[in-house]
Amino acid sequence: MITSSLGAVIALAILYGATMKIADLLDEHGLHWFRGDKLLFGLLWGIFGILLVASRADIANVILAMVLAYLIRMRLDYFNHVLASTMIIASFLFFAHFDRKIFTIFFLTFVIFGGIRDYVGNVRQKNDWLFKVIEPAWYYVIPPAIYALITDNWTIFIVLTAYRLAYNIVKYSLEPEP
């Protein structure tokens, strides 16, 4: 493990969420900063993912669950998404210990609730009231809080909350208007 300091892991989660969303905005939402920006932010997303995987076994299993849920949900739709995800999965094989319980709980959570969010956004449309309620992806915060209450492992909740806050701050501050 590279670091297990909670402060360092929170910082990595913030950088992971921010670079993930920037990479997404550069591909799908018309954001452009400089030549090679898509590749750079895909690499940064992957690097921060690797560092999270190498930080703690519980976090590694949650990050693997997240990435594989993106794969199942077909959210890895651009080269920089695939690059980052491949880096993260490969790093899991080198640095992490597979925890079937943590992985399964979070993988099913991300697939089921992420799939519902995808359905509502794609089928019912983004101006639907239900989409506005679930769009911030509360499944990254509420189920980990429940897990923490049951297991007394608050690290996963804190890290995923930091990740999602950074992701949403970038999304709502940088996403171009449609």
Secondary structure by P-SEA (a helix, b strand, c coil): cccccaaaaaaaaaaaaaaaaaaaaacccccccccaaaaaaaaaaaaaaaaaaaccaaaaaaaaaaaaaaaaacccccaaaaaaaaaaaaaaaccccccaaaaaaaaaaaaaaaaaaaaaacccccccaaaaaacccccccaaaaaaaaacccaaaaaaaaaaaaaaaaaaacccccc
